[in-house]
Amino acid sequence: MDYRIEPLTAERLDDYIKPCWVPGEELEEGARLKKELIRGQLDQGFIGRILYVEGNPVGIAEALPIEIAPFKLAGERTAVLHCIRVKPDWQGRGLGRALIEEVHRSIHPQALAVFGFDYAGFMPAEFFTHLGFVELEERDNIKLLYLPPEDTPTEEPPRIRWLPRNHKPVLRPGKLVVEVFVDNHCPYASLIATRVISVAGELDPGRIEVLVHDVSLREDTLRLGKSLGVFANGEELFIGPLPRDEVLEILKDKLDELGF
């Protein structure tokens, strides 16, 4: 199989979006916001890699130095893997491993951290542990995983840790308050917000209040105490780009739980 991995440059931003774009999804605005954000972070240490197979972009990986990573983490000499994706038709061929190894080499002598999940649809923890990442901590069904540089002494402690919780959910009597935390490193983030706003307006605009928070920058994530996700009265509802019908059912259930 003929493949190559290239570093992200400003000239390759259009190729960088293509592996994420599912046919039929309206990602134009999300793609624009992602490109605008990354263009400003390339000179701050943002690391992007594009996987080409037979000349076509089919995968990406991106990592951000802890100093600009929009997560509730503290540490040093570490980059955080924000996302890795290989298009479904090309999965299961070792290409994800190749992307991770390329990122790991490119950040040396920094360590690499990532959040892993227990379901296979997005950033599965099992994929990363299979590649040598170790679990440091689990919080709210999200695992913080860590991979030190190859030449790191075994006795060296991890260079990164989770910060204490400090998010204070917005609560209003007689309202279902839905907070959408939008990180524009993901081109689906603005689409998620649009779907939640649309569904809330259809269900019960008088009782559902939607607050959209932009947490694309680290300082905003730390100030608000949350990263990407959708929360109702402080309870996480989902993190990924669900179809509109599923968002509708989830918010209906939340209304029923609150007796509205």
HUURLIN-V246467 format. One record per residue. D_FIRST is the distance of its C-alpha to the first C-alpha in Angstrom with 1 decimal. Layout:
D_FIRST
D_FIRST
This chain:
0.0
3.8
6.2
9.8
13.0
16.2
19.8
21.8
24.5
27.2
25.5
22.3
24.3
23.7
19.9
20.7
22.5
20.1
17.9
21.4
22.9
23.4
24.5
28.3
29.0
31.4
29.8
31.2
33.8
31.6
28.9
31.8
33.2
30.0
29.4
33.1
33.0
30.0
31.2
34.3
32.6
30.1
33.0
34.0
30.9
28.6
25.0
22.2
18.5
16.1
12.4
10.7
7.6
7.9
11.3
12.6
14.0
13.1
14.5
17.5
19.5
23.1
25.8
29.4
32.0
34.6
37.1
35.6
33.8
35.5
36.0
39.1
38.1
39.9
38.7
37.7
34.9
32.4
29.8
29.2
25.8
26.8
23.8
20.1
18.3
14.9
15.3
16.0
13.4
10.7
12.9
13.0
9.5
11.0
10.4
14.2
14.9
13.0
15.1
18.2
17.9
17.5
20.6
22.4
22.1
23.1
26.3
27.6
30.4
30.6
30.0
27.8
29.3
28.1
29.8
28.4
29.6
30.3
28.6
25.0
24.9
25.0
24.3
25.0
26.9
25.3
21.8
23.4
25.7
22.8
21.4
24.9
26.8
30.4
32.7
35.6
37.4
37.2
39.1
39.4
36.5
34.2
33.1
33.0
30.3
30.1
27.9
29.9
28.7
27.6
30.9
33.2
36.2
36.2
39.6
38.7
39.2
36.6
36.9
36.8
38.9
39.6
42.7
45.5
45.7
47.8
46.9
50.0
49.3
51.4
53.9
56.4
59.0
58.5
54.9
51.4
49.8
46.0
44.4
40.9
39.3
36.9
34.3
32.8
29.7
28.6
28.7
30.0
33.0
35.3
34.4
35.5
38.7
39.3
38.9
41.3
43.9
43.7
44.1
46.9
48.7
48.4
49.5
52.4
52.5
55.8
54.6
51.0
50.6
47.1
46.6
43.4
42.7
40.3
38.8
36.0
37.9
38.7
42.4
42.5
40.6
43.0
46.0
45.3
43.9
40.9
37.3
35.2
36.6
39.4
42.7
45.9
48.9
46.7
44.8
41.0
40.1
36.3
33.7
31.0
31.0
32.9
33.8
37.3
38.8
37.8
39.3
42.4
42.8
42.3
45.0
47.3
47.2
48.0
51.0
52.2
51.9
54.1
56.6
56.2
